Amino acid sequence: MKSAVTVIIVGISLWITGLVIALATHAESKVLYTCGVGIALGLIGIRYTIRRARRSGI
């Protein structure tokens, strides 16, 4: 379970990095929304993964 959470955290950090770069380069709104959705789905994924691990007793 720890490795799954680590992978999700790395993914979220890459989306945040992409968002910062997109903001710095004045990218289109589509790119900004894509980065925002990637971050939001990553946060949902962390919550889901931890919740699933608690239910299964890992």
ABEGO torsion letter per residue (X at the ends): XAAAAAAAAAAAAAAAAAAAAAAAAGBBAAAAAAAAAAAAAAAAAAAAAAAAAAAAGX
